[in-house]
Every structure is written in C-alpha cells, then in structure tokens.
Amino acid sequence: MFDENKLKEIEKRAQEWETKISDAKERDTDFETFSGIPVKALYTPADIKNHNYLKNVGFPGEPPFARGVYPTMYRSRFWTMRLLKSHNTLP
C-alpha cells in the first residue's frame, strides 16, 4: 500500500520525534478509547502498512459496513433521530 523506502523514512523520523519529546511531561493518565484500547501519541502510515483496505474498511454500503450501510449515506437523505416511546409512561 505504501512505498517501502518512504515507510522506512517515516519510521526513522518517528523514532527521532519520540526521542525529541521523551523529556516532555504528559498528564498522568492512561490514554485509551471508551473501549479500553490504548491510544498512541503518534500514528503514521507505518502503523497501517499491512492494512487491507478492501477487507477492513471497504466502500460505503458494502460489507463490512465500516463506512455506513447506504452507498451515499446522508448525501442522499437527511440524518434523522428516532425517539422511542417508553413503555413505562402513563397515558
């Protein structure tokens, strides 16, 4: 997906960057998503060099539906929010 020489250069620069900021004080917290997945300080194309775009992301309206269930998503229809009526309400 990416040129191997460019990836090596990016990886080298990323290591230099990490060394450069190693003394920087970060907040004392774990950086992670709501799902508990750790979040790195820096992401580069090297992180996805073996990424299979068609298998893992695909196109809108096609499996695995990572980009939505409609091919044009909300470019062809308005986004709507439906409110569910509670079963515990009095008439």
C-alpha positions in Angstrom: 0.0 0.0 0.0 2.9 2.3 0.7 6.4 2.7 -0.8 8.8 0.7 1.4 11.5 3.4 1.3 9.1 6.1 2.4 7.9 3.9 5.2 11.4 3.4 6.5 12.0 7.2 6.4 8.8 7.8 8.3 9.7 5.2 10.9 13.1 6.8 11.3 11.6 10.3 11.7 9.0 8.9 14.2 11.8 7.4 16.3 13.7 10.8 16.2 10.4 12.5 17.2 9.9 10.1 20.1 13.5 10.8 21.4 13.0 14.5 21.0 9.8 14.6 23.1 10.9 11.9 25.6 11.5 14.5 28.3 8.2 16.2 27.8 5.8 15.7 30.7 2.4 14.2 29.8 -0.6 14.1 32.1 -0.6 11.1 34.4 -3.4 9.2 32.8 -3.9 6.2 30.5 -4.9 7.4 27.1 -7.4 5.0 25.7 -10.7 4.8 23.8 -14.0 4.2 25.5 -13.5 0.5 24.6 -10.2 0.4 26.6 -8.0 0.4 23.5 -4.7 2.2 24.2 -4.1 5.3 22.1 -0.5 6.0 21.0 0.9 9.5 21.0 1.6 9.4 17.2 0.3 7.4 14.3 1.9 7.2 10.9 1.4 5.2 7.7 3.8 2.7 9.2 1.0 1.7 11.6 -1.2 0.6 8.7 1.4 -0.7 6.3 -0.2 -4.1 6.2 -3.7 -2.8 6.3 -6.1 -4.4 3.9 -8.4 -1.5 2.9 -10.9 -3.6 0.9 -11.3 -6.2 3.7 -11.2 -4.0 6.7 -12.9 -0.7 5.5 -14.4 -1.2 2.1 -16.7 1.2 0.4 -19.9 2.8 1.8 -22.9 0.5 1.5 -20.8 -2.7 1.2 -19.6 -5.2 3.8 -18.1 -4.8 6.4 -20.2 -1.6 6.5 -17.4 0.3 8.3 -18.4 3.3 6.3 -22.1 3.0 6.7 -25.0 0.9 5.3 -26.0 3.2 2.5 -23.8 3.8 -0.6 -24.3 7.6 -0.4 -25.1 7.7 3.3 -26.6 11.1 4.2 -25.7 12.8 1.0 -28.9 11.4 -0.5 -31.1 11.6 2.6 -31.3 13.6 5.8 -29.9 12.2 9.1 -32.8 11.5 11.4 -33.0 10.6 15.1 -35.9 8.5 16.2 -37.1 8.6 19.8 -38.5 5.5 21.3 -41.6 5.8 23.4 -41.0 4.5 26.9 -43.2 1.5 27.9 -43.5 2.9 31.5 -45.3 6.1 30.6 -48.8 6.8 31.7 -51.4 7.7 29.0 
